[in-house]
Amino acid sequence: MFGNAHKDWKNFIRAIWDFLTSKTGAFIIGVSAIAIGWYQFYINRPILKYDTETVTFISSQNKNDYKVNVKGKEYTDLYMTRIFLQNKGASALSGHDVSKIGHDPIRIIVPKDAKMVHYTLDNTLTSSAITSNLVPVGDDLVIEFDYLNPDYQIGASILHENPDAEFSIQGSALNVNEITREWSDKLLKFWGLWALGVLYLILVLVYVYHHWYKKRKI
């Protein structure tokens, strides 16, 4: 009984070894190493993400007991978009490392049809340790700051007349080539691991099938 168990265990270990040293096993190990290395490289740098949310500030469809007056003009329909810039990486970003005005500064892209009425750097949405400012350049708002540490964020509030206006943040800096819209970290990791899992399962099944098929032919 113990002899059979020992033999089965040796066969199991031999099968695992054969799989790991096969082309399929080597491919899986290589893909895993590349994925881990890419993730470490990706996360150990400033990673800038942005997100937006739009709410109705005042609507003529409602019975309002208040009025909104901006710079001497009264508005009956007005919308507010909050836009957030966050550092989701592991390294801080210095404002000195951001592309300068005239090149590719970090900026809020204001759509021409937004009909922007007012903007402000929102201190209630901005990490307290950050010194930041908004500078209007053309139609856009350049975001200036001293340091953007990991997990810190800068927030701005924009009042506009077009409810369908879509604001975004663009720009570049040292080790930052692109600013993308925020995805849930859990969702990103879930789909990444799920995709790798499916790939590995397919490769294992292909290996087992061919291994079993060759044995049958013998």
C-alpha positions in Angstrom: 0.0 0.0 0.0 2.8 2.4 1.0 4.8 1.4 -2.0 2.0 2.2 -4.4 1.4 5.6 -2.7 5.1 6.3 -2.9 5.1 5.4 -6.6 2.0 7.5 -7.3 3.7 10.5 -5.5 6.8 10.1 -7.6 4.8 9.9 -10.8 2.9 13.0 -9.7 6.2 14.9 -9.1 7.6 13.7 -12.4 4.5 14.9 -14.2 4.7 18.3 -12.6 8.4 18.5 -13.5 7.7 17.4 -17.1 5.1 20.1 -17.4 7.3 22.8 -16.0 10.2 21.9 -18.3 7.9 21.6 -21.3 7.4 24.4 -23.8 4.0 25.2 -22.3 5.4 25.4 -18.8 8.3 27.5 -19.9 5.8 29.8 -21.7 3.6 30.2 -18.6 6.6 30.9 -16.4 7.9 33.5 -18.9 4.5 35.2 -19.1 4.2 35.3 -15.3 7.6 36.8 -14.9 6.9 39.5 -17.5 3.5 40.3 -15.9 5.1 40.6 -12.4 8.0 42.7 -13.8 5.7 45.0 -15.7 3.4 45.5 -12.7 6.4 46.3 -10.4 7.7 48.8 -13.0 4.2 50.3 -13.5 3.4 50.8 -9.9 6.8 52.1 -8.7 6.3 55.4 -10.5 3.8 58.3 -10.4 0.6 57.1 -12.0 -1.8 60.0 -12.6 -5.5 59.2 -12.9 -8.5 61.5 -13.1 -12.2 61.2 -12.5 -15.2 63.4 -12.8 -18.7 63.8 -11.5 -21.4 66.2 -12.6 -24.4 67.4 -10.6 -27.2 69.9 -11.3 -26.4 73.1 -9.4 -29.7 74.8 -10.2 -32.5 73.9 -12.5 -35.4 76.0 -13.9 -37.6 72.9 -13.7 -37.5 73.1 -9.9 -39.2 75.5 -7.5 -36.1 77.2 -6.2 -36.1 79.5 -3.1 -32.7 80.8 -4.1 -31.0 82.4 -7.1 -27.5 81.9 -8.6 -25.7 85.0 -9.5 -22.1 84.8 -10.9 -20.2 87.9 -11.8 -23.4 89.9 -12.0 -25.3 87.5 -14.2 -28.2 85.4 -13.0 -28.5 81.7 -14.0 -31.6 79.5 -13.8 -29.9 76.4 -15.2 -26.4 75.6 -14.1 -24.3 72.4 -13.6 -21.3 71.7 -11.6 -18.6 69.2 -12.5 -16.0 68.1 -9.9 -12.8 66.8 -11.4 -10.1 65.0 -9.4 -6.5 64.4 -10.2 -4.9 61.6 -8.2 -1.5 60.0 -7.9 -2.1 56.2 -7.8 1.5 55.2 -8.0 4.2 54.6 -5.4 6.4 57.7 -6.2 5.7 61.4 -5.7 5.6 63.8 -8.6 7.2 67.2 -8.3 5.6 70.1 -10.0 9.1 71.0 -11.4 9.0 67.7 -13.4 5.8 68.6 -15.2 5.9 69.9 -18.8 5.8 73.7 -18.9 3.1 75.9 -20.2 3.5 76.0 -24.0 4.5 72.4 -24.2 2.3 69.7 -22.6 1.4 70.9 -19.0 -1.1 69.0 -16.8 -4.4 70.7 -17.5 -8.1 70.4 -17.4 -9.5 70.3 -21.0 -12.6 72.5 -21.1 -14.9 71.6 -24.0 -15.7 74.6 -26.2 -19.4 73.9 -25.8 -19.3 73.6 -22.0 -20.1 77.3 -21.6 -18.0 77.5 -18.5 -19.2 80.1 -16.0 -16.8 79.8 -13.1 -14.0 77.6 -11.9 -12.2 77.1 -8.6 -9.5 74.9 -7.0 -11.7 73.1 -4.5 -9.9 72.9 -1.2 -12.5 70.5 0.1 -11.5 68.0 -2.6 -7.7 68.7 -2.4 -5.3 67.1 0.0 -4.4 69.6 2.6 -0.6 69.2 2.3 -0.6 70.3 -1.4 0.0 73.8 -2.6 -1.8 74.1 -5.9 -3.3 76.6 -8.3 -5.4 76.8 -11.5 -4.0 78.9 -14.3 -6.3 79.7 -17.3 -4.4 79.2 -20.6 -6.6 79.6 -23.6 -9.7 77.5 -23.1 -8.0 75.1 -20.6 -7.1 75.3 -16.9 -3.4 74.4 -16.1 -3.0 72.7 -12.8 0.1 73.9 -10.9 1.3 72.2 -7.7 4.4 71.7 -5.6 4.3 67.9 -5.0 1.7 65.3 -5.6 2.4 62.4 -3.2 1.0 58.9 -3.6 -2.7 58.7 -2.8 -2.9 62.6 -2.8 -5.4 64.4 -5.0 -6.2 67.8 -6.4 -9.8 68.7 -7.0 -11.5 71.4 -9.0 -15.1 72.5 -9.3 -16.4 74.0 -12.6 -19.8 75.6 -13.1 -21.1 75.4 -16.7 -24.3 75.7 -18.7 -24.0 72.5 -20.8 -25.1 69.4 -18.9 -23.4 67.1 -21.4 -20.0 68.7 -21.2 -17.2 66.1 -20.7 -14.1 67.4 -19.0 -10.8 65.5 -19.0 -7.2 66.0 -17.8 -4.3 65.8 -20.1 -0.5 66.5 -19.9 2.8 64.8 -19.3 5.7 64.9 -16.8 8.8 63.0 -15.9 7.9 59.2 -15.9 4.3 60.2 -16.8 3.4 59.8 -20.4 -0.4 59.7 -20.1 -3.1 60.6 -17.7 -6.0 58.2 -17.8 -9.5 58.0 -16.3 -9.6 56.2 -13.0 -10.5 52.5 -12.9 -11.2 50.6 -9.7 -8.0 48.9 -8.6 -10.0 45.9 -7.6 -11.7 45.7 -10.9 -8.4 46.1 -12.8 -6.7 43.3 -10.8 -9.8 41.1 -11.1 -9.9 41.2 -14.8 -6.1 41.0 -15.2 -5.9 37.9 -13.0 -9.0 36.4 -14.6 -7.5 36.8 -18.1 -4.2 35.2 -17.0 -6.1 32.4 -15.3 -8.1 31.6 -18.5 -4.9 31.7 -20.5 -3.1 29.4 -18.1 -6.0 27.0 -18.0 -6.2 26.7 -21.8 -2.4 26.1 -22.0 -2.6 23.4 -19.3 -5.5 21.7 -21.0 -3.7 21.8 -24.3 -0.6 20.3 -22.7 -2.6 17.6 -20.9 -4.5 16.7 -24.1 -1.3 16.4 -26.2 0.5 14.5 -23.4 -2.4 12.1 -23.0 -2.9 11.7 -26.7 0.7 10.8 -27.3 0.6 8.2 -24.5 -2.5 6.6 -26.2 -0.7 6.4 -29.5 2.2 4.7 -27.8 
